[in-house]
Amino acid sequence: MAREVLLEPLLRWFRFRKVMPHIPSGARVLDVGCGRSAAFLRTIAPRIDYGVGVDFKVKEMQLENIQTVQLKLAYELPFADAGFDVVTMLAVLEHIEHEKPILQEIYRVLKPDGKLVLTVPSVWSQPVLEFLSYRLKIVDEAEIRDHKRYYNRARLQQVLVAETGFRNFKHHYFQLGMNNFCTVVK
């Protein structure tokens, strides 16, 4: 496995700390875009009932209450309806070509009153991330080049509530406005 670029572990740690309070004890969790090692699921494993991570980079494995599935995110998720209490997407939605179909699939696999917790870079982060990546080489350049879009509060509310049907939209910026943190409920 390639060595991570300098800031990647720190940025991931900030996202994890933001999201962990939203994972109830005993939950069934789906982590969409779990990365190579399913690090978030491994972090929360002691407090959840079961966790599944999907990503095109992850090797398939089963470890006690954590399972990973190698999967390219496109239009469908290979899970039954209403099977998860929480779905997380941490710095993932901006990489997906067609955001609406995957959000509709997340809606489908969430239990009634289930929660989607996500982080995405803000519109203001693009020049900063490009500078940190392309010039200083302390953020993974391939990851930044793969961004399809950046988000603000209005765009997230549009795609999550108006287009997908989630409710209880809660949003705030973090990391000096460089990231969006958002939760919605099915």
Steps between C-alpha positions, in 0.01 A plus 500: 500500500630846409602734779246771577568862420579713807161659578275204412501326843434830679211596272351151541530527882307831495220339298484197732474721809218697340300191405549262796246670731233428237550123511270349763613203705385171348436649154528325166723730294578521129811704417478598133850570368676338796848527345770235476495392864146582621665714768180667621318170548800356684495804727132464591491116500487465881181706523298377201311178438616459142679707237540465125745705298485535122768649278671414172836517683423265791590132508207281597524375856299394804631594846268421791221762454654678198468396136638672192376470144701611198260702291513786252233748604269570209125445510425212739600368841486119548299513824140436600256780564502656848803305627706777666449741787773738381679556170819704497670667203817673611658706221342277234202667330725749319669205322182340368410577140123467546409607853120465487479122427739411782314727743172333400661162568618620842144612571375155400742303723440718807238391752211740562641786710851384404767766467745596226811674632731657246790734454592668172740780413353848478510721193760714677739208546573439132785753458643407840494126430649550155783710645569247778494221247652630177754741648588383850432127438359447851153389387451210255497650150307213341221538757469875432504454122217246541263754660196539276350788700516702821203582721336776698204474737242583232628237255504230769147588608385489137647157421420337835156640580338628180643238263533193724233543767701505822376718788636665816784665308773613741813668367802695610842581366813385680877523454479877451222465243695258282264207564127439525359275771144387442246256642162408357237245599293263286 
